[in-house]
Amino acid sequence: METQTKLTTVKILKGVYSNFKSVSFDSDVTLQKLVNRTVERYVTDELFRNEMNEYLKLQISGSQF
């Protein structure tokens, strides 16, 4: 079965990405795997979607994040 992908560009906060690299260094999780799994869960899990919609920890005044 052929896997279809969509090439996209996203901006990620430097500190968040640095922390991700540190935490995921010894695991098999890549940013691509994390994004695909998170998007799938966001689409299929209403509780997770609500949690992400209400997550304010990264919200900086005037920021799109």
Chimera marker file (.cmm) of the C-alpha trace (Angstrom):
<marker_set name="trace">
<marker id="1" x="0.000" y="0.000" z="0.000" r="1" g="1" b="0" radius="0.5"/>
<marker id="2" x="1.398" y="3.372" z="-1.018" r="1" g="1" b="0" radius="0.5"/>
<marker id="3" x="1.516" y="6.017" z="1.697" r="1" g="1" b="0" radius="0.5"/>
<marker id="4" x="0.366" y="9.448" z="0.665" r="1" g="1" b="0" radius="0.5"/>
<marker id="5" x="1.989" y="12.416" z="2.351" r="1" g="1" b="0" radius="0.5"/>
<marker id="6" x="1.565" y="16.172" z="2.234" r="1" g="1" b="0" radius="0.5"/>
<marker id="7" x="4.690" y="18.295" z="2.411" r="1" g="1" b="0" radius="0.5"/>
<marker id="8" x="4.089" y="21.310" z="4.598" r="1" g="1" b="0" radius="0.5"/>
<marker id="9" x="6.101" y="23.884" z="6.498" r="1" g="1" b="0" radius="0.5"/>
<marker id="10" x="5.471" y="24.848" z="10.083" r="1" g="1" b="0" radius="0.5"/>
<marker id="11" x="7.244" y="27.236" z="12.396" r="1" g="1" b="0" radius="0.5"/>
<marker id="12" x="8.138" y="25.865" z="15.815" r="1" g="1" b="0" radius="0.5"/>
<marker id="13" x="9.418" y="27.791" z="18.795" r="1" g="1" b="0" radius="0.5"/>
<marker id="14" x="13.183" y="27.306" z="19.181" r="1" g="1" b="0" radius="0.5"/>
<marker id="15" x="13.011" y="26.480" z="22.868" r="1" g="1" b="0" radius="0.5"/>
<marker id="16" x="10.213" y="23.968" z="22.373" r="1" g="1" b="0" radius="0.5"/>
<marker id="17" x="12.122" y="22.257" z="19.556" r="1" g="1" b="0" radius="0.5"/>
<marker id="18" x="15.359" y="22.167" z="21.569" r="1" g="1" b="0" radius="0.5"/>
<marker id="19" x="13.525" y="20.583" z="24.478" r="1" g="1" b="0" radius="0.5"/>
<marker id="20" x="11.902" y="18.053" z="22.141" r="1" g="1" b="0" radius="0.5"/>
<marker id="21" x="15.277" y="17.081" z="20.673" r="1" g="1" b="0" radius="0.5"/>
<marker id="22" x="16.697" y="16.574" z="24.157" r="1" g="1" b="0" radius="0.5"/>
<marker id="23" x="13.774" y="14.510" z="25.382" r="1" g="1" b="0" radius="0.5"/>
<marker id="24" x="13.437" y="12.411" z="22.223" r="1" g="1" b="0" radius="0.5"/>
<marker id="25" x="17.173" y="11.779" z="21.732" r="1" g="1" b="0" radius="0.5"/>
<marker id="26" x="17.082" y="8.242" z="23.154" r="1" g="1" b="0" radius="0.5"/>
<marker id="27" x="13.701" y="7.295" z="21.721" r="1" g="1" b="0" radius="0.5"/>
<marker id="28" x="12.388" y="6.316" z="18.336" r="1" g="1" b="0" radius="0.5"/>
<marker id="29" x="10.054" y="9.332" z="18.190" r="1" g="1" b="0" radius="0.5"/>
<marker id="30" x="10.792" y="11.892" z="15.505" r="1" g="1" b="0" radius="0.5"/>
<marker id="31" x="9.085" y="15.230" z="15.030" r="1" g="1" b="0" radius="0.5"/>
<marker id="32" x="7.298" y="13.792" z="11.991" r="1" g="1" b="0" radius="0.5"/>
<marker id="33" x="5.947" y="10.842" z="14.011" r="1" g="1" b="0" radius="0.5"/>
<marker id="34" x="4.875" y="13.139" z="16.815" r="1" g="1" b="0" radius="0.5"/>
<marker id="35" x="3.080" y="15.529" z="14.458" r="1" g="1" b="0" radius="0.5"/>
<marker id="36" x="1.282" y="12.721" z="12.594" r="1" g="1" b="0" radius="0.5"/>
<marker id="37" x="0.191" y="11.016" z="15.808" r="1" g="1" b="0" radius="0.5"/>
<marker id="38" x="-0.890" y="14.283" z="17.412" r="1" g="1" b="0" radius="0.5"/>
<marker id="39" x="-2.881" y="15.432" z="14.374" r="1" g="1" b="0" radius="0.5"/>
<marker id="40" x="-4.587" y="12.018" z="14.158" r="1" g="1" b="0" radius="0.5"/>
<marker id="41" x="-5.472" y="12.148" z="17.832" r="1" g="1" b="0" radius="0.5"/>
<marker id="42" x="-6.649" y="15.767" z="17.535" r="1" g="1" b="0" radius="0.5"/>
<marker id="43" x="-9.027" y="14.765" z="14.728" r="1" g="1" b="0" radius="0.5"/>
<marker id="44" x="-10.369" y="11.606" z="16.388" r="1" g="1" b="0" radius="0.5"/>
<marker id="45" x="-10.347" y="12.374" z="20.132" r="1" g="1" b="0" radius="0.5"/>
<marker id="46" x="-12.667" y="15.163" z="21.224" r="1" g="1" b="0" radius="0.5"/>
<marker id="47" x="-11.282" y="15.307" z="24.779" r="1" g="1" b="0" radius="0.5"/>
<marker id="48" x="-7.726" y="15.662" z="23.464" r="1" g="1" b="0" radius="0.5"/>
<marker id="49" x="-8.882" y="18.301" z="20.958" r="1" g="1" b="0" radius="0.5"/>
<marker id="50" x="-10.548" y="20.314" z="23.728" r="1" g="1" b="0" radius="0.5"/>
<marker id="51" x="-7.444" y="20.000" z="25.896" r="1" g="1" b="0" radius="0.5"/>
<marker id="52" x="-5.232" y="21.302" z="23.072" r="1" g="1" b="0" radius="0.5"/>
<marker id="53" x="-7.675" y="24.101" z="22.229" r="1" g="1" b="0" radius="0.5"/>
<marker id="54" x="-7.573" y="25.265" z="25.849" r="1" g="1" b="0" radius="0.5"/>
<marker id="55" x="-3.807" y="24.850" z="26.347" r="1" g="1" b="0" radius="0.5"/>
<marker id="56" x="-2.384" y="28.293" z="27.081" r="1" g="1" b="0" radius="0.5"/>
<marker id="57" x="1.098" y="27.549" z="28.400" r="1" g="1" b="0" radius="0.5"/>
<marker id="58" x="2.812" y="28.508" z="25.104" r="1" g="1" b="0" radius="0.5"/>
<marker id="59" x="0.581" y="31.472" z="24.391" r="1" g="1" b="0" radius="0.5"/>
<marker id="60" x="2.607" y="34.662" z="24.392" r="1" g="1" b="0" radius="0.5"/>
<marker id="61" x="0.926" y="38.039" z="24.140" r="1" g="1" b="0" radius="0.5"/>
<marker id="62" x="0.366" y="38.743" z="20.457" r="1" g="1" b="0" radius="0.5"/>
<marker id="63" x="1.722" y="35.308" z="19.475" r="1" g="1" b="0" radius="0.5"/>
<marker id="64" x="0.103" y="32.917" z="17.046" r="1" g="1" b="0" radius="0.5"/>
<marker id="65" x="1.331" y="29.915" z="19.042" r="1" g="1" b="0" radius="0.5"/>
<link id1="1" id2="2" r="1" g="1" b="0" radius="0.2"/>
<link id1="2" id2="3" r="1" g="1" b="0" radius="0.2"/>
<link id1="3" id2="4" r="1" g="1" b="0" radius="0.2"/>
<link id1="4" id2="5" r="1" g="1" b="0" radius="0.2"/>
<link id1="5" id2="6" r="1" g="1" b="0" radius="0.2"/>
<link id1="6" id2="7" r="1" g="1" b="0" radius="0.2"/>
<link id1="7" id2="8" r="1" g="1" b="0" radius="0.2"/>
<link id1="8" id2="9" r="1" g="1" b="0" radius="0.2"/>
<link id1="9" id2="10" r="1" g="1" b="0" radius="0.2"/>
<link id1="10" id2="11" r="1" g="1" b="0" radius="0.2"/>
<link id1="11" id2="12" r="1" g="1" b="0" radius="0.2"/>
<link id1="12" id2="13" r="1" g="1" b="0" radius="0.2"/>
<link id1="13" id2="14" r="1" g="1" b="0" radius="0.2"/>
<link id1="14" id2="15" r="1" g="1" b="0" radius="0.2"/>
<link id1="15" id2="16" r="1" g="1" b="0" radius="0.2"/>
<link id1="16" id2="17" r="1" g="1" b="0" radius="0.2"/>
<link id1="17" id2="18" r="1" g="1" b="0" radius="0.2"/>
<link id1="18" id2="19" r="1" g="1" b="0" radius="0.2"/>
<link id1="19" id2="20" r="1" g="1" b="0" radius="0.2"/>
<link id1="20" id2="21" r="1" g="1" b="0" radius="0.2"/>
<link id1="21" id2="22" r="1" g="1" b="0" radius="0.2"/>
<link id1="22" id2="23" r="1" g="1" b="0" radius="0.2"/>
<link id1="23" id2="24" r="1" g="1" b="0" radius="0.2"/>
<link id1="24" id2="25" r="1" g="1" b="0" radius="0.2"/>
<link id1="25" id2="26" r="1" g="1" b="0" radius="0.2"/>
<link id1="26" id2="27" r="1" g="1" b="0" radius="0.2"/>
<link id1="27" id2="28" r="1" g="1" b="0" radius="0.2"/>
<link id1="28" id2="29" r="1" g="1" b="0" radius="0.2"/>
<link id1="29" id2="30" r="1" g="1" b="0" radius="0.2"/>
<link id1="30" id2="31" r="1" g="1" b="0" radius="0.2"/>
<link id1="31" id2="32" r="1" g="1" b="0" radius="0.2"/>
<link id1="32" id2="33" r="1" g="1" b="0" radius="0.2"/>
<link id1="33" id2="34" r="1" g="1" b="0" radius="0.2"/>
<link id1="34" id2="35" r="1" g="1" b="0" radius="0.2"/>
<link id1="35" id2="36" r="1" g="1" b="0" radius="0.2"/>
<link id1="36" id2="37" r="1" g="1" b="0" radius="0.2"/>
<link id1="37" id2="38" r="1" g="1" b="0" radius="0.2"/>
<link id1="38" id2="39" r="1" g="1" b="0" radius="0.2"/>
<link id1="39" id2="40" r="1" g="1" b="0" radius="0.2"/>
<link id1="40" id2="41" r="1" g="1" b="0" radius="0.2"/>
<link id1="41" id2="42" r="1" g="1" b="0" radius="0.2"/>
<link id1="42" id2="43" r="1" g="1" b="0" radius="0.2"/>
<link id1="43" id2="44" r="1" g="1" b="0" radius="0.2"/>
<link id1="44" id2="45" r="1" g="1" b="0" radius="0.2"/>
<link id1="45" id2="46" r="1" g="1" b="0" radius="0.2"/>
<link id1="46" id2="47" r="1" g="1" b="0" radius="0.2"/>
<link id1="47" id2="48" r="1" g="1" b="0" radius="0.2"/>
<link id1="48" id2="49" r="1" g="1" b="0" radius="0.2"/>
<link id1="49" id2="50" r="1" g="1" b="0" radius="0.2"/>
<link id1="50" id2="51" r="1" g="1" b="0" radius="0.2"/>
<link id1="51" id2="52" r="1" g="1" b="0" radius="0.2"/>
<link id1="52" id2="53" r="1" g="1" b="0" radius="0.2"/>
<link id1="53" id2="54" r="1" g="1" b="0" radius="0.2"/>
<link id1="54" id2="55" r="1" g="1" b="0" radius="0.2"/>
<link id1="55" id2="56" r="1" g="1" b="0" radius="0.2"/>
<link id1="56" id2="57" r="1" g="1" b="0" radius="0.2"/>
<link id1="57" id2="58" r="1" g="1" b="0" radius="0.2"/>
<link id1="58" id2="59" r="1" g="1" b="0" radius="0.2"/>
<link id1="59" id2="60" r="1" g="1" b="0" radius="0.2"/>
<link id1="60" id2="61" r="1" g="1" b="0" radius="0.2"/>
<link id1="61" id2="62" r="1" g="1" b="0" radius="0.2"/>
<link id1="62" id2="63" r="1" g="1" b="0" radius="0.2"/>
<link id1="63" id2="64" r="1" g="1" b="0" radius="0.2"/>
<link id1="64" id2="65" r="1" g="1" b="0" radius="0.2"/>
</marker_set>
